[in-house]
Amino acid sequence: MFDYETRLRQSLSQLKAEGRYREFADLKRIRGEMPEAIFHATDGSERRVTVWCSNDYLGMGQHPQVLAAMHKALDETGAGSGGTRNIAGTSRFHVELEGELARLHGKDRALLFNSGYMANEAALSALGRLLAGCVIFSDELNHASMIEGIQHSRCEKQIFKHNDVADLERKLRMVDPARPKIIAFESVYSMDGDVAPIAEFCALAKQYGALTYLDEVHAVGMYGTTGGGIAERDGVAHQVDMIEGTLAKAFGLMGGYIAGSDALVDAVRSFAPGVIFTTSLAPVLAAGAVASVRHLMASDAERRLQQHHAHLLKQSLHARGLPVVMSQTHIVPVIVGCATRCKALTDALLAEHDIYVQPINYPTVPRGTERIRLTPGPAHSPERIAKLVDALDRLWGRLELSRAA
């Protein structure tokens, strides 16, 4: 008889030996005191820590307007949605939120999902299957959810070099002009913080008759006059056929969405199993997201302060000779280059300095590029930044980590 337990434990032991075993940090955020949280240790003790790796980039998960909207929705409608979107699970809050998201991106229509991962998988797989003979051109650093969606589409896939306009054109040129094509890429890549040449990709799409599919999850709410993302900032949102975003990062809640033409969005809505067979997002979350999206469309105070703190952090790390990637965006990677040492660094930050950062290792990033990924927000004050940089500088020397980026 096959020994399942032994085989699984061997796999886990190998993961631990490589320094890649992930542990969940038991955290309870403190309302009104972001980025502070209570850390619950495995020995039963608890203490206050500062979180430096949250995806709630702007602190909207604790914004008074968002919380008030959620309390009101909970009192009026209860907790769950009651069904799939097709069967009793479409609330007024879902409809209002989709309208706001379509307006945010200047598109005909938007469609909600329970996560950004689900949105990418469902949309790309559905479109690929509906467009017979389709070829999907995918940036080599696209997110796992996009890769999975492309795989499930059963289309021909062409992978082009990261953000490489010339390589993409070479591949487009080799495909029959009559075949349907989709160019899939991200605006902000979350591990290095670099930005795609959206305008150039859109120009190629027009030249070669392709649709563009843009993942803006790390940019919505963060860039552009109204928080529409890098495409809005660069004035090219109208050239992008479908935009995918999340409610779980800058907007501070949970869920994902797509926005595009009526036909594109309706096709995904009508054919994607991820829509048809999934209970819809809880109305209380949709209500909070409506408040968050509306606030960030009108206010850029959070964006400006966040960008200021990200710039200050990068400059402070660089001044100490630490291997920070001087990214173009709010994402601040600091390269360690070894999984076990990265884990030792983050363990020491937590144990000795009450600073929580999660190590990032393979397969999220290539082996040898392991890192910590810092995401300063509006509430990460200059004093907090100075404390973090001091701690990293001391630990870098003690652990004998390389200062070469």
Secondary structure, DSSP 8 states (H G I E B T S, - for coil): ---HHHHHHHHHHHHHHTT-------EEE-TTSTTEEEEE-TTS-EEEEEE---S-TT-GGG-HHHHHHHHHHHHHH-S---SBTTTT---HHHHHHHHHHHHHHT-SEEEEESSHHHHHHHHHHHHHHHSTT-EEEEETT--HHHHHHHHHHT-EEEEE-TT-HHHHHHHHHTS-TTS-EEEEEESB-TTT--B--HHHHHHHHHHHT-EEEEE-TTTTTTSSTTS--HHHHTT-GGG-SEEEEESSSTT-S--EEEEE-HHHHHHHHHH-HHHHTSB---HHHHHHHHHHHHHHHH--HHHHHHHHHHHHHHHHHHHTT--B---SSS-EEEE---HHHHHHHHHHHHHHH-EE--EE-TTTS-TT--EEEE---TT--HHHHHHHHHHHHHHHHHTT-----
